[in-house]
Amino acid sequence: IPAAEREEYYPTVYSQVRLPRKAVLGFDRATLPKSSALRQAQVLGVTTVTPRFVLNDRQAVFEVYQPIERQGQADSFVYTTYDLQDLLAASIRALNQENLDFYLYDMPIDQLDTALRNESGAEADRFLLYYNTKKHRAIDSLPQAKPPKKGQNYCLYSNCIRTLNVANREWSILVVPHSPIREIGSHVAIAFMLGLLSTTT
């Protein structure tokens, strides 16, 4: 579909993907609903990350934009599209996260903590992924995921949320044991697991 007339275009001129997708070539990234990250990368000259969006009406993805400067101006970009399911699978492959479910949100720790404590539901709009360790299944649709416990006692132990800095965005991981705390070891073991999960992601 020809792009509408405007001052700037961001067509894809080269693609390296696992499967051939000819429709990618020529596609104008500025037409995506989350294209503000691309413009931010151009203005600031730094790597930026988009919020989560749905690709082809089924894939939950996000994109990373790296500006390329020529003569002091960012006039082109390298971008990568990450599938959340694939990213999670690669991150937890080497971990033994038995008895620990977790949620991934595109929001800072303090905002997530406040939303869960106050039961405001504000975290729903920033939900990225839920992982169930019993079923070894990742779910990127909140209506299909098991909702986290809310209220003042939503966290059964200290430090159940960890932060991930992804370029210009701050993500948070909420880890929830689905067995009594005595069955999954000490607080030290849980903190160690959180650190491993954060690092690999």
C-alpha positions as CSV (number, residue, x, y, z in Angstrom):
1,I,0.0,0.0,0.0
2,P,1.6,3.3,-1.0
3,A,2.5,5.5,1.9
4,A,0.8,8.8,2.3
5,E,2.7,11.9,1.4
6,R,4.8,13.4,4.2
7,E,8.2,15.0,4.9
8,E,10.0,11.8,6.0
9,Y,9.8,8.1,5.2
10,Y,11.5,5.1,7.0
11,P,11.4,2.3,4.4
12,T,13.1,-1.0,5.2
13,V,15.8,-1.6,2.6
14,Y,17.5,-4.7,3.9
15,S,16.2,-7.6,5.9
16,Q,17.9,-10.6,7.6
17,V,15.3,-13.0,9.0
18,R,15.0,-16.7,9.7
19,L,12.2,-17.0,7.2
20,P,11.7,-15.0,4.0
21,R,9.2,-12.2,4.5
22,K,9.2,-10.1,1.3
23,A,6.5,-7.9,2.7
24,V,9.1,-6.5,5.1
25,L,11.1,-4.8,2.3
26,G,9.8,-1.4,1.6
27,F,7.6,-1.3,4.6
28,D,7.6,2.1,6.3
29,R,8.3,1.8,10.0
30,A,6.8,5.2,10.7
31,T,3.3,3.7,10.0
32,L,3.5,1.4,13.0
33,P,1.4,2.5,16.0
34,K,4.5,2.5,18.2
35,S,6.8,4.5,15.9
36,S,7.5,7.2,18.5
37,A,10.6,5.1,19.6
38,L,12.0,5.5,16.1
39,R,11.7,9.2,16.1
40,Q,13.1,9.4,19.6
41,A,16.2,7.4,18.4
42,Q,16.6,9.9,15.6
43,V,16.3,13.0,17.8
44,L,18.4,11.7,20.7
45,G,20.8,9.6,18.7
46,V,20.5,6.7,21.2
47,T,19.1,3.1,21.1
48,T,15.4,3.0,21.9
49,V,12.8,0.3,22.5
50,T,9.1,0.4,21.6
51,P,6.3,-0.6,23.9
52,R,4.8,-4.1,23.3
53,F,2.6,-4.3,20.2
54,V,0.9,-7.0,18.3
55,L,2.2,-8.0,14.9
56,N,0.1,-9.8,12.2
57,D,-2.8,-9.9,14.7
58,R,-1.1,-12.6,16.8
59,Q,2.6,-12.1,17.7
60,A,3.3,-10.0,20.8
61,V,6.6,-8.2,19.9
62,F,8.7,-5.2,20.6
63,E,11.4,-3.5,18.5
64,V,14.8,-2.0,19.2
65,Y,16.1,0.9,17.1
66,Q,19.8,1.7,16.8
67,P,20.5,5.0,14.9
68,I,23.3,5.2,12.4
69,E,24.9,8.6,12.2
70,R,26.4,10.0,9.1
71,Q,27.9,13.5,9.1
72,G,26.6,14.1,12.6
73,Q,23.0,13.2,11.8
74,A,21.0,10.0,12.4
75,D,19.5,9.5,9.0
76,S,19.1,5.7,9.0
77,F,18.6,2.9,11.5
78,V,19.1,-0.8,12.3
79,Y,16.2,-2.4,14.0
80,T,15.4,-5.8,15.4
81,T,12.0,-7.2,16.1
82,Y,11.8,-9.5,19.2
83,D,9.1,-12.0,19.8
84,L,8.3,-12.0,23.5
85,Q,7.7,-15.8,23.5
86,D,11.1,-16.4,21.8
87,L,12.9,-14.0,24.1
88,L,11.5,-15.7,27.2
89,A,12.3,-19.2,25.9
90,A,16.0,-18.2,25.3
91,S,16.2,-16.4,28.7
92,I,15.0,-19.2,30.9
93,R,16.4,-22.2,29.0
94,A,19.3,-22.6,31.5
95,L,17.4,-21.8,34.6
96,N,15.7,-24.1,37.1
97,Q,12.8,-21.9,38.1
98,E,10.7,-24.7,39.6
99,N,7.8,-23.4,41.8
100,L,8.3,-19.8,40.7
101,D,5.8,-18.2,38.3
102,F,6.5,-14.8,37.0
103,Y,5.0,-11.8,35.3
104,L,6.8,-9.3,33.1
105,Y,5.6,-5.7,32.9
106,D,6.6,-2.6,30.8
107,M,6.7,-0.3,33.8
108,P,9.0,0.8,36.7
109,I,9.0,-1.1,40.0
110,D,7.4,1.7,42.0
111,Q,4.5,2.1,39.6
112,L,3.9,-1.7,39.5
113,D,4.1,-1.9,43.3
114,T,1.6,0.9,43.7
115,A,-0.8,-0.5,41.2
116,L,-0.8,-4.0,42.8
117,R,-1.1,-2.6,46.4
118,N,-4.0,-0.3,45.5
119,E,-5.7,-2.8,43.2
120,S,-6.0,0.0,40.6
121,G,-5.6,-2.3,37.6
122,A,-3.2,0.2,36.0
123,E,-0.7,-2.7,35.5
124,A,-3.0,-4.4,33.0
125,D,-2.2,-1.9,30.2
126,R,1.5,-2.5,30.7
127,F,1.4,-6.3,30.9
128,L,4.0,-8.2,28.7
129,L,4.1,-11.8,29.6
130,Y,3.1,-14.4,32.2
131,Y,5.1,-17.7,32.7
132,N,3.6,-20.8,34.4
133,T,6.4,-23.1,35.6
134,K,4.1,-26.1,36.2
135,K,2.9,-26.1,32.6
136,H,6.1,-24.6,31.2
137,R,3.9,-22.2,29.3
138,A,4.3,-18.5,28.4
139,I,1.2,-16.4,27.9
140,D,1.2,-12.9,26.4
141,S,-2.5,-12.3,26.7
142,L,-3.6,-11.0,30.1
143,P,-7.2,-12.4,29.9
144,Q,-5.7,-15.9,29.4
145,A,-3.1,-15.6,32.1
146,K,-3.6,-16.2,35.8
147,P,-4.0,-12.7,37.4
148,P,-1.5,-11.9,40.1
149,K,-2.6,-11.5,43.7
150,K,-3.4,-7.9,44.6
151,G,-3.7,-5.8,47.8
152,Q,-1.3,-4.9,50.5
153,N,-0.1,-8.5,50.8
154,Y,0.4,-9.3,47.1
155,C,4.0,-10.2,47.7
156,L,4.6,-13.2,50.0
157,Y,8.3,-12.3,50.6
158,S,10.6,-9.3,50.4
159,N,12.0,-8.2,47.0
160,C,9.7,-10.1,44.8
161,I,10.0,-7.5,42.0
162,R,13.2,-6.9,40.0
163,T,13.9,-4.2,37.4
164,L,15.3,-4.7,33.9
165,N,16.6,-1.7,32.0
166,V,16.0,-2.2,28.3
167,A,17.5,0.8,26.4
168,N,15.2,3.7,27.1
169,R,12.5,1.5,28.9
170,E,12.3,0.1,32.4
171,W,10.6,-3.3,32.7
172,S,9.7,-5.1,36.0
173,I,9.6,-8.8,36.8
174,L,7.1,-10.0,39.5
175,V,8.1,-13.4,40.8
176,V,5.3,-15.4,42.6
177,P,5.9,-18.8,44.3
178,H,2.9,-21.1,43.7
179,S,3.9,-23.3,46.7
180,P,4.4,-22.4,50.4
181,I,7.6,-20.4,50.9
182,R,9.1,-23.2,53.0
183,E,8.9,-25.6,50.0
184,I,11.1,-23.5,47.8
185,G,14.0,-22.7,50.1
186,S,15.2,-19.6,51.8
187,H,14.9,-15.9,50.8
188,V,18.5,-16.0,49.7
189,A,17.7,-18.7,47.1
190,I,14.8,-16.7,45.8
191,A,16.9,-13.6,45.5
192,F,19.5,-15.5,43.7
193,M,16.9,-16.9,41.2
194,L,15.6,-13.3,40.6
195,G,19.1,-12.1,39.9
196,L,19.7,-15.0,37.4
197,L,16.3,-14.3,35.7
198,S,17.0,-10.6,35.4
199,T,20.5,-11.1,34.0
200,T,19.6,-13.7,31.4
201,T,16.6,-11.7,30.2
